[in-house]
Amino acid sequence: MENIKTKVNKLDGNLVEIEVEIEAKKADEAYDKMLKRFSSSVNIAGFRKGKIPKAMVEKHIGIENIKGETLNYLCNDNMPEIITSNNLDLAIAPTVKKFEYNKGEAFKFTLEAELKPEFTLASYKGGKYEFEEYKIDENFVADELKTIQERFATKENVEGRATKADDIVVFDFEGLLDGVPFEHGKAEKYELDLAHSNFIPGFAEGLVGHNIGEEFLIDVKFPEDYHAENLKGKDTQFKILIHEIKERKLPELDDKLAAKAGQFKTLDELKDSISKYINDYKVAEDEKRKTEAVFKAILDKTEINIQDSMIQRECEVVREEVLTRAAQHGANEANVIEAEGGKEKFENSIKEEAIRRINGYRQTGGRACRGRNGRYA
């Protein structure tokens, strides 16, 4: 490398130390460039920006601060060449351990870098590898057709009967704590899908079996982890007045529905498209599982020297993903730990997943997904 000298020293594990020396001319040019950058942004009384004497800028900013910016500039500018010329396969970006520079002299700095683990791949030719084939649910087509029907369902008012668990109910409610209305506990003509309620447990169930115009009370208990402090774990009542009862009317499974679902001419075309989709998915899934079976078998026989620091970093990534998914479903870290069977089991599962990822293996599976926008063509 022109103007740059490097020396790589092997440390314990997968760590290396890289000694870098950049010749004086190039180092001074970088320093002057950083000094000029500071000069154009600093404010000093009596001087225009960009016209401040260098010595005054150095005194105002601090020579060591300018040297630090010069180091950052030289690292960013030369790092790709340093890595490539030394054939380094880095796991993460190097860190600066120390540096030394005086104007008119070479800029010397030492980096520490973590390399990707070295390993010798185990033999795989001629081996037999078993995998579990993806099994298509025999009700898949029927279930998908039902989903399509529900997507195009209409809501129709009904009279002359009490509410059922799958009805949609329009009602007034007012929450009472010890007989006194509480804040944000009241609404008028609220519409609730009883089969898909996000109200507190027992509320939707309490609306079943009542008629239009009926006024009644529902007794419910707020969860211990409810967001409002004054309601956590409290027994309360809700005054209810039902205005409307609606039920879903599913459209007929016919050619008209097929046309709405994806511009199919006939219902049979829609069924064929769903069948083709799931069969194509099975082929792709089985190929993936075959590959994973071979990959896992090879990795199980391959010794890889993984740095603890690499495992710790990946553990943090896995933990953040797990907790983010949990938060999306209203759970916190304590809930996740409890579900895993305790902190020790939780940490072990995190570490196992981190090591799998570092090894390049990720277990996959699960049910087939629908096509874009729920369509199959």
C-alpha positions as YAML, in Angstrom:
chain: A
units: angstrom
residues:
- id: 1
  name: MET
  ca: [0.00, 0.00, 0.00]
- id: 2
  name: GLU
  ca: [1.38, 3.36, -1.00]
- id: 3
  name: ASN
  ca: [2.09, 5.72, 1.92]
- id: 4
  name: ILE
  ca: [0.87, 3.13, 4.47]
- id: 5
  name: LYS
  ca: [2.71, 0.42, 6.39]
- id: 6
  name: THR
  ca: [0.86, -2.31, 8.30]
- id: 7
  name: LYS
  ca: [1.83, -5.20, 10.53]
- id: 8
  name: VAL
  ca: [-0.63, -7.83, 11.76]
- id: 9
  name: ASN
  ca: [0.00, -9.61, 15.07]
- id: 10
  name: LYS
  ca: [-2.04, -12.70, 16.00]
- id: 11
  name: LEU
  ca: [-3.54, -12.60, 19.50]
- id: 12
  name: ASP
  ca: [-5.42, -15.25, 21.49]
- id: 13
  name: GLY
  ca: [-8.56, -16.67, 19.97]
- id: 14
  name: ASN
  ca: [-9.72, -14.97, 16.79]
- id: 15
  name: LEU
  ca: [-8.25, -11.58, 17.69]
- id: 16
  name: VAL
  ca: [-5.55, -9.73, 15.76]
- id: 17
  name: GLU
  ca: [-3.67, -6.52, 16.37]
- id: 18
  name: ILE
  ca: [-2.98, -4.31, 13.37]
- id: 19
  name: GLU
  ca: [-0.18, -1.77, 13.61]
- id: 20
  name: VAL
  ca: [-0.67, 1.02, 11.06]
- id: 21
  name: GLU
  ca: [1.78, 3.74, 10.07]
- id: 22
  name: ILE
  ca: [0.78, 6.47, 7.62]
- id: 23
  name: GLU
  ca: [3.62, 8.55, 6.23]
- id: 24
  name: ALA
  ca: [4.08, 12.12, 7.46]
- id: 25
  name: LYS
  ca: [3.00, 13.92, 4.26]
- id: 26
  name: LYS
  ca: [-0.34, 12.12, 4.04]
- id: 27
  name: ALA
  ca: [-0.88, 12.48, 7.80]
- id: 28
  name: ASP
  ca: [-0.21, 16.22, 7.72]
- id: 29
  name: GLU
  ca: [-2.57, 16.66, 4.79]
- id: 30
  name: ALA
  ca: [-5.30, 14.89, 6.75]
- id: 31
  name: TYR
  ca: [-4.60, 16.99, 9.87]
- id: 32
  name: ASP
  ca: [-4.74, 20.24, 7.86]
- id: 33
  name: LYS
  ca: [-8.01, 19.11, 6.26]
- id: 34
  name: MET
  ca: [-9.58, 18.54, 9.70]
- id: 35
  name: LEU
  ca: [-8.18, 21.85, 10.94]
- id: 36
  name: LYS
  ca: [-9.76, 23.64, 7.97]
- id: 37
  name: ARG
  ca: [-13.06, 21.89, 8.63]
- id: 38
  name: PHE
  ca: [-13.07, 23.15, 12.21]
- id: 39
  name: SER
  ca: [-12.03, 26.64, 11.05]
- id: 40
  name: SER
  ca: [-15.08, 26.86, 8.78]
- id: 41
  name: SER
  ca: [-17.50, 26.04, 11.60]
- id: 42
  name: VAL
  ca: [-16.03, 27.59, 14.76]
- id: 43
  name: ASN
  ca: [-17.04, 31.05, 15.98]
- id: 44
  name: ILE
  ca: [-14.33, 33.30, 17.45]
- id: 45
  name: ALA
  ca: [-15.04, 36.96, 18.10]
- id: 46
  name: GLY
  ca: [-13.31, 39.31, 15.66]
- id: 47
  name: PHE
  ca: [-12.76, 36.69, 12.94]
- id: 48
  name: ARG
  ca: [-14.80, 35.51, 10.00]
- id: 49
  name: LYS
  ca: [-15.46, 31.77, 9.64]
- id: 50
  name: GLY
  ca: [-12.74, 30.17, 7.54]
- id: 51
  name: LYS
  ca: [-10.35, 33.09, 8.11]
- id: 52
  name: ILE
  ca: [-9.26, 32.24, 11.64]
- id: 53
  name: PRO
  ca: [-5.49, 31.65, 12.09]
- id: 54
  name: LYS
  ca: [-4.59, 27.97, 12.45]
- id: 55
  name: ALA
  ca: [-2.88, 28.48, 15.80]
- id: 56
  name: MET
  ca: [-6.00, 30.12, 17.21]
- id: 57
  name: VAL
  ca: [-8.24, 27.29, 15.95]
- id: 58
  name: GLU
  ca: [-5.89, 24.75, 17.53]
- id: 59
  name: LYS
  ca: [-6.01, 26.62, 20.83]
- id: 60
  name: HIS
  ca: [-9.79, 27.00, 20.71]
- id: 61
  name: ILE
  ca: [-10.61, 23.41, 19.66]
- id: 62
  name: GLY
  ca: [-7.64, 21.65, 21.24]
- id: 63
  name: ILE
  ca: [-4.86, 19.94, 19.30]
- id: 64
  name: GLU
  ca: [-5.75, 16.51, 20.74]
- id: 65
  name: ASN
  ca: [-9.33, 16.89, 19.54]
- id: 66
  name: ILE
  ca: [-8.11, 17.72, 16.04]
- id: 67
  name: LYS
  ca: [-5.77, 14.73, 16.15]
- id: 68
  name: GLY
  ca: [-8.73, 12.55, 17.15]
- id: 69
  name: GLU
  ca: [-10.75, 13.75, 14.15]
- id: 70
  name: THR
  ca: [-7.70, 13.16, 11.94]
- id: 71
  name: LEU
  ca: [-7.53, 9.59, 13.24]
- id: 72
  name: ASN
  ca: [-11.21, 9.04, 12.40]
- id: 73
  name: TYR
  ca: [-10.68, 10.45, 8.94]
- id: 74
  name: LEU
  ca: [-7.60, 8.30, 8.25]
- id: 75
  name: CYS
  ca: [-9.32, 5.16, 9.57]
- id: 76
  name: ASN
  ca: [-12.44, 5.65, 7.44]
- id: 77
  name: ASP
  ca: [-10.39, 6.58, 4.38]
- id: 78
  name: ASN
  ca: [-7.90, 3.71, 4.57]
- id: 79
  name: MET
  ca: [-9.69, 0.89, 6.37]
- id: 80
  name: PRO
  ca: [-10.94, -0.97, 3.25]
- id: 81
  name: GLU
  ca: [-7.39, -1.05, 1.86]
- id: 82
  name: ILE
  ca: [-5.92, -2.14, 5.21]
- id: 83
  name: ILE
  ca: [-8.40, -5.01, 5.47]
- id: 84
  name: THR
  ca: [-8.08, -6.12, 1.85]
- id: 85
  name: SER
  ca: [-4.29, -5.97, 1.62]
- id: 86
  name: ASN
  ca: [-3.94, -8.12, 4.76]
- id: 87
  name: ASN
  ca: [-6.66, -10.62, 3.73]
- id: 88
  name: LEU
  ca: [-8.59, -10.07, 6.96]
- id: 89
  name: ASP
  ca: [-12.05, -11.64, 7.27]
- id: 90
  name: LEU
  ca: [-13.47, -9.45, 10.03]
- id: 91
  name: ALA
  ca: [-16.40, -10.30, 12.26]
- id: 92
  name: ILE
  ca: [-16.95, -6.67, 13.30]
- id: 93
  name: ALA
  ca: [-15.34, -3.30, 12.65]
- id: 94
  name: PRO
  ca: [-11.90, -2.90, 14.29]
- id: 95
  name: THR
  ca: [-11.43, -0.72, 17.37]
- id: 96
  name: VAL
  ca: [-8.57, 1.76, 17.92]
- id: 97
  name: LYS
  ca: [-6.44, 0.82, 20.92]
- id: 98
  name: LYS
  ca: [-3.94, 3.69, 20.75]
- id: 99
  name: PHE
  ca: [-2.48, 6.30, 18.41]
- id: 100
  name: GLU
  ca: [0.50, 8.61, 18.18]
- id: 101
  name: TYR
  ca: [1.02, 11.67, 15.99]
- id: 102
  name: ASN
  ca: [2.97, 14.90, 15.91]
- id: 103
  name: LYS
  ca: [2.96, 17.37, 13.03]
- id: 104
  name: GLY
  ca: [5.67, 16.48, 10.50]
- id: 105
  name: GLU
  ca: [5.81, 12.85, 11.65]
- id: 106
  name: ALA
  ca: [4.09, 9.63, 10.61]
- id: 107
  name: PHE
  ca: [0.64, 8.95, 12.07]
- id: 108
  name: LYS
  ca: [0.82, 5.65, 13.98]
- id: 109
  name: PHE
  ca: [-2.17, 3.81, 15.41]
- id: 110
  name: THR
  ca: [-2.98, 0.31, 16.59]
- id: 111
  name: LEU
  ca: [-6.23, -1.50, 15.84]
- id: 112
  name: GLU
  ca: [-7.69, -4.60, 17.43]
- id: 113
  name: ALA
  ca: [-9.99, -6.70, 15.28]
- id: 114
  name: GLU
  ca: [-12.02, -9.84, 15.71]
- id: 115
  name: LEU
  ca: [-11.85, -12.30, 12.83]
- id: 116
  name: LYS
  ca: [-14.56, -14.71, 11.80]
- id: 117
  name: PRO
  ca: [-14.00, -18.15, 13.34]
- id: 118
  name: GLU
  ca: [-11.72, -20.57, 11.51]
- id: 119
  name: PHE
  ca: [-12.94, -24.09, 10.89]
- id: 120
  name: THR
  ca: [-12.42, -27.16, 8.74]
- id: 121
  name: LEU
  ca: [-15.63, -28.28, 7.07]
- id: 122
  name: ALA
  ca: [-16.63, -31.85, 7.89]
- id: 123
  name: SER
  ca: [-17.04, -34.34, 5.05]
- id: 124
  name: TYR
  ca: [-20.55, -34.47, 3.62]
- id: 125
  name: LYS
  ca: [-20.32, -36.38, 0.33]
- id: 126
  name: GLY
  ca: [-22.02, -39.76, 0.27]
- id: 127
  name: GLY
  ca: [-23.89, -39.17, 3.51]
- id: 128
  name: LYS
  ca: [-27.58, -39.84, 4.14]
- id: 129
  name: TYR
  ca: [-29.62, -37.03, 5.60]
- id: 130
  name: GLU
  ca: [-33.14, -37.31, 6.96]
- id: 131
  name: PHE
  ca: [-35.65, -34.49, 7.10]
- id: 132
  name: GLU
  ca: [-39.32, -34.15, 7.97]
- id: 133
  name: GLU
  ca: [-41.43, -33.44, 4.91]
- id: 134
  name: TYR
  ca: [-43.83, -30.53, 5.01]
- id: 135
  name: LYS
  ca: [-47.35, -31.93, 5.38]
- id: 136
  name: ILE
  ca: [-50.22, -30.13, 3.72]
- id: 137
  name: ASP
  ca: [-53.26, -29.77, 5.97]
- id: 138
  name: GLU
  ca: [-56.05, -31.70, 4.27]
- id: 139
  name: ASN
  ca: [-58.40, -28.84, 5.12]
- id: 140
  name: PHE
  ca: [-56.13, -26.13, 3.69]
- id: 141
  name: VAL
  ca: [-58.22, -25.36, 0.60]
- id: 142
  name: ALA
  ca: [-61.48, -25.37, 2.58]
- id: 143
  name: ASP
  ca: [-59.97, -23.13, 5.28]
- id: 144
  name: GLU
  ca: [-58.67, -20.65, 2.70]
- id: 145
  name: LEU
  ca: [-62.06, -20.53, 1.00]
- id: 146
  name: LYS
  ca: [-63.65, -19.83, 4.39]
- id: 147
  name: THR
  ca: [-61.14, -17.03, 4.95]
- id: 148
  name: ILE
  ca: [-62.07, -15.52, 1.60]
- id: 149
  name: GLN
  ca: [-65.76, -15.74, 2.48]
- id: 150
  name: GLU
  ca: [-65.10, -13.94, 5.77]
- id: 151
  name: ARG
  ca: [-63.15, -11.24, 3.94]
- id: 152
  name: PHE
  ca: [-66.19, -10.44, 1.79]
- id: 153
  name: ALA
  ca: [-68.80, -11.02, 4.52]
- id: 154
  name: THR
  ca: [-71.51, -8.42, 5.17]
- id: 155
  name: LYS
  ca: [-73.01, -7.36, 8.49]
- id: 156
  name: GLU
  ca: [-76.78, -7.52, 8.75]
- id: 157
  name: ASN
  ca: [-79.02, -6.41, 11.59]
- id: 158
  name: VAL
  ca: [-81.06, -9.10, 13.33]
- id: 159
  name: GLU
  ca: [-84.06, -8.84, 15.61]
- id: 160
  name: GLY
  ca: [-86.14, -11.13, 17.72]
- id: 161
  name: ARG
  ca: [-83.34, -13.05, 19.36]
- id: 162
  name: ALA
  ca: [-80.66, -12.66, 22.02]
- id: 163
  name: THR
  ca: [-76.99, -12.02, 21.23]
- id: 164
  name: LYS
  ca: [-74.69, -14.93, 20.31]
- id: 165
  name: ALA
  ca: [-70.96, -15.31, 20.87]
- id: 166
  name: ASP
  ca: [-70.14, -14.59, 17.20]
- id: 167
  name: ASP
  ca: [-72.40, -11.52, 16.85]
- id: 168
  name: ILE
  ca: [-71.43, -7.89, 16.43]
- id: 169
  name: VAL
  ca: [-73.15, -5.75, 19.06]
- id: 170
  name: VAL
  ca: [-73.75, -1.98, 19.19]
- id: 171
  name: PHE
  ca: [-74.24, -0.78, 22.78]
- id: 172
  name: ASP
  ca: [-73.69, 1.92, 25.40]
- id: 173
  name: PHE
  ca: [-71.52, 1.17, 28.42]
- id: 174
  name: GLU
  ca: [-70.39, 2.89, 31.60]
- id: 175
  name: GLY
  ca: [-67.81, 1.45, 33.99]
- id: 176
  name: LEU
  ca: [-68.33, 1.63, 37.76]
- id: 177
  name: LEU
  ca: [-65.69, 1.17, 40.46]
- id: 178
  name: ASP
  ca: [-67.33, 0.75, 43.88]
- id: 179
  name: GLY
  ca: [-70.48, 2.15, 42.29]
- id: 180
  name: VAL
  ca: [-68.77, 5.32, 41.03]
- id: 181
  name: PRO
  ca: [-68.10, 5.95, 37.29]
- id: 182
  name: PHE
  ca: [-64.37, 5.97, 36.45]
- id: 183
  name: GLU
  ca: [-62.49, 8.01, 33.84]
- id: 184
  name: HIS
  ca: [-62.46, 6.75, 30.23]
- id: 185
  name: GLY
  ca: [-64.95, 4.01, 31.14]
- id: 186
  name: LYS
  ca: [-67.90, 5.28, 29.14]
- id: 187
  name: ALA
  ca: [-68.98, 5.16, 25.47]
- id: 188
  name: GLU
  ca: [-72.16, 5.35, 23.42]
- id: 189
  name: LYS
  ca: [-73.15, 3.17, 20.47]
- id: 190
  name: TYR
  ca: [-69.88, 1.28, 20.63]
- id: 191
  name: GLU
  ca: [-69.58, -1.58, 18.11]
- id: 192
  name: LEU
  ca: [-67.87, -4.75, 19.32]
- id: 193
  name: ASP
  ca: [-67.18, -8.01, 17.50]
- id: 194
  name: LEU
  ca: [-67.79, -10.49, 20.31]
- id: 195
  name: ALA
  ca: [-65.76, -13.23, 18.66]
- id: 196
  name: HIS
  ca: [-62.70, -10.99, 18.30]
- id: 197
  name: SER
  ca: [-62.91, -8.76, 21.38]
- id: 198
  name: ASN
  ca: [-59.91, -6.92, 22.78]
- id: 199
  name: PHE
  ca: [-61.80, -5.88, 25.92]
- id: 200
  name: ILE
  ca: [-60.82, -7.21, 29.34]
- id: 201
  name: PRO
  ca: [-61.61, -10.90, 29.98]
- id: 202
  name: GLY
  ca: [-65.27, -11.60, 30.65]
- id: 203
  name: PHE
  ca: [-66.63, -8.43, 29.04]
- id: 204
  name: ALA
  ca: [-67.57, -9.86, 25.63]
- id: 205
  name: GLU
  ca: [-68.87, -13.02, 27.26]
- id: 206
  name: GLY
  ca: [-71.12, -10.89, 29.47]
- id: 207
  name: LEU
  ca: [-72.84, -9.43, 26.39]
- id: 208
  name: VAL
  ca: [-74.01, -12.85, 25.20]
- id: 209
  name: GLY
  ca: [-77.65, -13.82, 25.79]
- id: 210
  name: HIS
  ca: [-79.18, -10.33, 25.88]
- id: 211
  name: ASN
  ca: [-81.70, -8.56, 23.67]
- id: 212
  name: ILE
  ca: [-82.03, -5.19, 21.95]
- id: 213
  name: GLY
  ca: [-83.16, -2.49, 24.40]
- id: 214
  name: GLU
  ca: [-82.13, -4.54, 27.42]
- id: 215
  name: GLU
  ca: [-80.23, -2.78, 30.21]
- id: 216
  name: PHE
  ca: [-78.08, -4.90, 32.54]
- id: 217
  name: LEU
  ca: [-74.83, -5.06, 34.51]
- id: 218
  name: ILE
  ca: [-71.66, -7.03, 33.76]
- id: 219
  name: ASP
  ca: [-69.28, -7.94, 36.58]
- id: 220
  name: VAL
  ca: [-65.62, -8.07, 35.48]
- id: 221
  name: LYS
  ca: [-62.18, -8.04, 37.07]
- id: 222
  name: PHE
  ca: [-59.40, -5.95, 35.54]
- id: 223
  name: PRO
  ca: [-56.07, -7.76, 34.96]
- id: 224
  name: GLU
  ca: [-53.25, -7.25, 37.46]
- id: 225
  name: ASP
  ca: [-51.05, -5.79, 34.71]
- id: 226
  name: TYR
  ca: [-53.67, -3.33, 33.42]
- id: 227
  name: HIS
  ca: [-52.15, 0.01, 32.39]
- id: 228
  name: ALA
  ca: [-54.38, 2.17, 34.63]
- id: 229
  name: GLU
  ca: [-53.12, 1.99, 38.24]
- id: 230
  name: ASN
  ca: [-56.54, 2.65, 39.78]
- id: 231
  name: LEU
  ca: [-58.07, -0.34, 37.97]
- id: 232
  name: LYS
  ca: [-55.34, -3.00, 38.30]
- id: 233
  name: GLY
  ca: [-56.85, -6.17, 39.71]
- id: 234
  name: LYS
  ca: [-60.07, -4.38, 40.68]
- id: 235
  name: ASP
  ca: [-63.58, -5.87, 40.60]
- id: 236
  name: THR
  ca: [-65.82, -3.55, 38.59]
- id: 237
  name: GLN
  ca: [-69.24, -3.37, 36.95]
- id: 238
  name: PHE
  ca: [-70.35, -2.09, 33.56]
- id: 239
  name: LYS
  ca: [-73.83, -0.75, 32.87]
- id: 240
  name: ILE
  ca: [-74.90, -1.91, 29.40]
- id: 241
  name: LEU
  ca: [-77.68, -0.87, 27.00]
- id: 242
  name: ILE
  ca: [-77.90, -2.83, 23.73]
- id: 243
  name: HIS
  ca: [-78.97, -0.91, 20.60]
- id: 244
  name: GLU
  ca: [-78.27, -3.31, 17.74]
- id: 245
  name: ILE
  ca: [-77.35, -6.91, 17.08]
- id: 246
  name: LYS
  ca: [-75.62, -7.77, 13.82]
- id: 247
  name: GLU
  ca: [-74.51, -11.04, 12.35]
- id: 248
  name: ARG
  ca: [-72.10, -11.81, 9.57]
- id: 249
  name: LYS
  ca: [-73.54, -13.09, 6.34]
- id: 250
  name: LEU
  ca: [-70.99, -15.06, 4.38]
- id: 251
  name: PRO
  ca: [-71.29, -14.85, 0.60]
- id: 252
  name: GLU
  ca: [-72.02, -18.01, -1.34]
- id: 253
  name: LEU
  ca: [-69.04, -20.02, -2.54]
- id: 254
  name: ASP
  ca: [-69.63, -19.44, -6.20]
- id: 255
  name: ASP
  ca: [-68.16, -17.93, -9.36]
- id: 256
  name: LYS
  ca: [-69.08, -14.39, -8.25]
- id: 257
  name: LEU
  ca: [-66.99, -14.73, -5.09]
- id: 258
  name: ALA
  ca: [-64.11, -16.18, -7.12]
- id: 259
  name: ALA
  ca: [-64.19, -13.12, -9.37]
- id: 260
  name: LYS
  ca: [-64.02, -10.82, -6.34]
- id: 261
  name: ALA
  ca: [-61.21, -12.79, -4.74]
- id: 262
  name: GLY
  ca: [-58.82, -12.60, -7.66]
- id: 263
  name: GLN
  ca: [-60.54, -12.13, -10.99]
- id: 264
  name: PHE
  ca: [-61.03, -15.86, -11.48]
- id: 265
  name: LYS
  ca: [-63.72, -16.89, -13.94]
- id: 266
  name: THR
  ca: [-65.00, -19.79, -11.87]
- id: 267
  name: LEU
  ca: [-64.89, -21.14, -8.33]
- id: 268
  name: ASP
  ca: [-62.99, -24.17, -9.62]
- id: 269
  name: GLU
  ca: [-60.27, -21.88, -10.97]
- id: 270
  name: LEU
  ca: [-59.93, -20.32, -7.51]
- id: 271
  name: LYS
  ca: [-59.72, -23.76, -5.88]
- id: 272
  name: ASP
  ca: [-57.11, -24.88, -8.41]
- id: 273
  name: SER
  ca: [-55.07, -21.72, -7.74]
- id: 274
  name: ILE
  ca: [-55.12, -22.33, -3.99]
- id: 275
  name: SER
  ca: [-54.14, -25.99, -4.51]
- id: 276
  name: LYS
  ca: [-51.31, -25.00, -6.85]
- id: 277
  name: TYR
  ca: [-50.08, -22.43, -4.36]
- id: 278
  name: ILE
  ca: [-49.89, -24.86, -1.44]
- id: 279
  name: ASN
  ca: [-48.32, -27.61, -3.57]
- id: 280
  name: ASP
  ca: [-45.69, -25.21, -4.88]
- id: 281
  name: TYR
  ca: [-45.08, -24.09, -1.32]
- id: 282
  name: LYS
  ca: [-44.58, -27.73, -0.25]
- id: 283
  name: VAL
  ca: [-41.99, -28.31, -2.99]
- id: 284
  name: ALA
  ca: [-40.05, -25.19, -1.98]
- id: 285
  name: GLU
  ca: [-40.36, -25.95, 1.73]
- id: 286
  name: ASP
  ca: [-39.15, -29.54, 1.30]
- id: 287
  name: GLU
  ca: [-36.14, -28.34, -0.70]
- id: 288
  name: LYS
  ca: [-35.34, -25.88, 2.07]
- id: 289
  name: ARG
  ca: [-35.68, -28.57, 4.72]
- id: 290
  name: LYS
  ca: [-33.41, -30.90, 2.75]
- id: 291
  name: THR
  ca: [-30.76, -28.19, 2.57]
- id: 292
  name: GLU
  ca: [-31.10, -27.42, 6.26]
- id: 293
  name: ALA
  ca: [-30.82, -31.12, 7.16]
- id: 294
  name: VAL
  ca: [-27.55, -31.41, 5.26]
- id: 295
  name: PHE
  ca: [-26.27, -28.12, 6.61]
- id: 296
  name: LYS
  ca: [-27.11, -29.02, 10.20]
- id: 297
  name: ALA
  ca: [-25.53, -32.47, 9.92]
- id: 298
  name: ILE
  ca: [-22.31, -30.91, 8.59]
- id: 299
  name: LEU
  ca: [-22.24, -28.22, 11.26]
- id: 300
  name: ASP
  ca: [-22.85, -30.77, 14.02]
- id: 301
  name: LYS
  ca: [-19.62, -32.50, 12.93]
- id: 302
  name: THR
  ca: [-17.65, -29.30, 12.37]
- id: 303
  name: GLU
  ca: [-15.67, -27.71, 15.18]
- id: 304
  name: ILE
  ca: [-15.82, -23.93, 15.09]
- id: 305
  name: ASN
  ca: [-13.82, -21.79, 17.49]
- id: 306
  name: ILE
  ca: [-16.27, -19.06, 18.43]
- id: 307
  name: GLN
  ca: [-15.14, -16.11, 20.55]
- id: 308
  name: ASP
  ca: [-17.19, -15.44, 23.70]
- id: 309
  name: SER
  ca: [-17.46, -11.79, 22.64]
- id: 310
  name: MET
  ca: [-19.10, -12.86, 19.37]
- id: 311
  name: ILE
  ca: [-21.62, -15.02, 21.24]
- id: 312
  name: GLN
  ca: [-22.41, -12.18, 23.65]
- id: 313
  name: ARG
  ca: [-23.03, -9.75, 20.80]
- id: 314
  name: GLU
  ca: [-25.33, -12.17, 19.00]
- id: 315
  name: CYS
  ca: [-27.13, -12.91, 22.28]
- id: 316
  name: GLU
  ca: [-27.97, -9.22, 22.57]
- id: 317
  name: VAL
  ca: [-29.35, -9.23, 19.03]
- id: 318
  name: VAL
  ca: [-31.49, -12.32, 19.71]
- id: 319
  name: ARG
  ca: [-32.70, -10.97, 23.06]
- id: 320
  name: GLU
  ca: [-33.75, -7.67, 21.48]
- id: 321
  name: GLU
  ca: [-35.66, -9.49, 18.74]
- id: 322
  name: VAL
  ca: [-37.45, -11.73, 21.25]
- id: 323
  name: LEU
  ca: [-38.45, -8.84, 23.50]
- id: 324
  name: THR
  ca: [-39.55, -6.70, 20.53]
- id: 325
  name: ARG
  ca: [-41.85, -9.49, 19.31]
- id: 326
  name: ALA
  ca: [-43.16, -9.94, 22.86]
- id: 327
  name: ALA
  ca: [-43.89, -6.21, 23.19]
- id: 328
  name: GLN
  ca: [-45.88, -6.32, 19.96]
- id: 329
  name: HIS
  ca: [-48.19, -8.81, 21.68]
- id: 330
  name: GLY
  ca: [-48.43, -6.83, 24.90]
- id: 331
  name: ALA
  ca: [-45.86, -8.86, 26.87]
- id: 332
  name: ASN
  ca: [-42.70, -7.75, 28.66]
- id: 333
  name: GLU
  ca: [-39.42, -9.41, 29.60]
- id: 334
  name: ALA
  ca: [-40.85, -10.82, 32.83]
- id: 335
  name: ASN
  ca: [-43.68, -12.47, 30.87]
- id: 336
  name: VAL
  ca: [-41.21, -14.01, 28.42]
- id: 337
  name: ILE
  ca: [-38.96, -15.33, 31.20]
- id: 338
  name: GLU
  ca: [-41.98, -16.86, 32.95]
- id: 339
  name: ALA
  ca: [-43.14, -18.50, 29.71]
- id: 340
  name: GLU
  ca: [-39.65, -19.97, 29.17]
- id: 341
  name: GLY
  ca: [-39.66, -21.49, 32.66]
- id: 342
  name: GLY
  ca: [-37.32, -19.09, 34.44]
- id: 343
  name: LYS
  ca: [-34.39, -16.77, 33.81]
- id: 344
  name: GLU
  ca: [-31.81, -19.56, 33.45]
- id: 345
  name: LYS
  ca: [-33.81, -21.38, 30.77]
- id: 346
  name: PHE
  ca: [-34.52, -18.10, 29.01]
- id: 347
  name: GLU
  ca: [-30.81, -17.18, 28.88]
- id: 348
  name: ASN
  ca: [-29.88, -20.68, 27.71]
- id: 349
  name: SER
  ca: [-32.40, -20.53, 24.87]
- id: 350
  name: ILE
  ca: [-31.05, -17.11, 23.84]
- id: 351
  name: LYS
  ca: [-27.48, -18.45, 23.81]
- id: 352
  name: GLU
  ca: [-28.43, -21.57, 21.84]
- id: 353
  name: GLU
  ca: [-30.13, -19.47, 19.16]
- id: 354
  name: ALA
  ca: [-27.16, -17.08, 19.04]
- id: 355
  name: ILE
  ca: [-24.72, -19.95, 18.46]
- id: 356
  name: ARG
  ca: [-26.99, -21.43, 15.77]
- id: 357
  name: ARG
  ca: [-27.00, -18.09, 13.97]
- id: 358
  name: ILE
  ca: [-23.25, -17.69, 14.20]
- id: 359
  name: ASN
  ca: [-22.85, -21.17, 12.78]
- id: 360
  name: GLY
  ca: [-25.05, -20.08, 9.90]
- id: 361
  name: TYR
  ca: [-27.93, -22.37, 10.76]
- id: 362
  name: ARG
  ca: [-31.44, -21.20, 11.58]
- id: 363
  name: GLN
  ca: [-34.25, -23.68, 12.15]
- id: 364
  name: THR
  ca: [-37.34, -22.83, 10.12]
- id: 365
  name: GLY
  ca: [-40.81, -24.20, 9.72]
- id: 366
  name: GLY
  ca: [-44.42, -23.26, 10.26]
- id: 367
  name: ARG
  ca: [-47.57, -23.12, 8.20]
- id: 368
  name: ALA
  ca: [-47.81, -21.83, 4.69]
- id: 369
  name: CYS
  ca: [-48.49, -18.15, 4.18]
- id: 370
  name: ARG
  ca: [-50.93, -16.62, 1.78]
- id: 371
  name: GLY
  ca: [-49.89, -14.80, -1.34]
- id: 372
  name: ARG
  ca: [-49.74, -11.02, -1.58]
- id: 373
  name: ASN
  ca: [-53.01, -9.36, -0.58]
- id: 374
  name: GLY
  ca: [-54.43, -12.77, 0.24]
- id: 375
  name: ARG
  ca: [-54.56, -13.73, -3.45]
- id: 376
  name: TYR
  ca: [-53.14, -16.71, -5.26]
- id: 377
  name: ALA
  ca: [-52.53, -15.34, -8.74]
...
